Amino acid sequence: MSDSKPRIQVHQAGKITQADLVDDVITDEAVIRDIADELYRLVAHDPQLKLVINFEKVGFLSSAAFGLLVSVGKRIRETEGALRLCCICPSIMEGFVITRLDREFKIVGTVEEAIASF
């Protein structure tokens, strides 16, 4: 890891895992690698993972971060899990729309909606 700071905070809501991203800007390769490591660890721990990724604190993502989300989403689908994204600010949502990734992911407004959607 690039430093000892966790890049996600994990919460359990029954059988659903919530991963809150803690960085407001996610552009640095080392940070993206740390987030990837943490998310892949969650997937490896629970093959049928139901994961909510909360973007509430995030204001900017690089294209590499979008690529990470695609990779994590694919891995979760391969293990018969499910992924929801929530609390995405308008500027990041625009990135999802431009890249058409809004069609690849189930994106909802709030953590509560994400949990209820499983």
Order of alpha helices (4+ residues) and beta strands (2+ residues): beta-beta-beta-alpha-beta-beta-alpha-beta-alpha-beta-alpha
